[in-house]
Amino acid sequence: MVSVLEQNRQKVSDFIAQTIAGWDPEATVKRIELAVGRDLQFVRMNGTLVGGLVGLTIYALTRLWR
């Protein structure tokens, strides 16, 4: 199975890109919000906090090693 995917990597990639490009953004967001429910806000907040902390840590480390 893996060798088939490796041989057709570009075709698979193009198929996925075309499929996603055909999605209606508003309908997709609504479907995701309905599937995930109220937890989506926690996912967004946690992603923001973790991303901010990681960015701050990287910034601090680069400033220390100069």
C-alpha positions as MATLAB code, in Angstrom:
seq = 'MVSVLEQNRQKVSDFIAQTIAGWDPEATVKRIELAVGRDLQFVRMNGTLVGGLVGLTIYALTRLWR';
ca = [
       0.000    0.000    0.000;
       2.793    2.418    0.896;
       4.613    1.844   -2.384;
       1.420    2.592   -4.322;
       1.047    5.874   -2.443;
       4.691    6.751   -2.978;
       4.377    6.132   -6.713;
       1.226    8.255   -6.934;
       2.142   10.915   -4.406;
       1.544   13.855   -6.768;
      -1.809   12.488   -7.959;
      -2.988   11.959   -4.382;
      -1.794   15.419   -3.418;
      -3.581   17.013   -6.373;
      -6.779   15.100   -5.585;
      -6.757   16.258   -1.953;
      -6.009   19.859   -2.951;
      -8.836   19.886   -5.516;
     -11.274   18.356   -3.027;
     -10.485   20.914   -0.331;
     -10.565   23.786   -2.838;
     -14.122   22.783   -3.724;
     -15.366   23.074   -0.127;
     -17.573   25.999    0.799;
     -15.728   27.739    3.681;
     -18.851   28.783    5.575;
     -20.494   25.361    5.316;
     -17.261   23.652    6.344;
     -16.873   25.859    9.409;
     -20.482   25.207   10.431;
     -20.013   21.440   10.063;
     -16.853   21.501   12.160;
     -18.485   23.634   14.834;
     -21.476   21.287   14.992;
     -19.240   18.217   15.177;
     -16.883   19.610   17.796;
     -19.486   21.585   19.693;
     -18.674   23.773   22.658;
     -15.183   22.316   22.961;
     -14.124   24.314   19.915;
     -13.760   27.480   22.000;
     -11.464   25.653   24.431;
      -9.416   24.317   21.520;
      -9.072   27.849   20.141;
      -8.115   29.315   23.517;
      -5.635   26.548   24.302;
      -4.076   26.880   20.854;
      -3.698   30.609   21.346;
      -2.188   30.250   24.811;
       0.172   27.428   23.891;
       1.219   29.177   20.674;
       1.873   32.397   22.563;
       3.899   30.646   25.251;
       5.960   28.738   22.695;
       6.610   31.927   20.741;
       7.600   33.781   23.893;
       9.908   30.934   24.937;
      11.605   30.838   21.532;
      12.009   34.614   21.576;
      13.470   34.562   25.097;
      15.885   31.747   24.235;
      17.133   33.518   21.109;
      17.702   36.708   23.109;
      19.665   34.820   25.772;
      22.026   33.155   23.291;
      23.130   36.354   21.560;
];
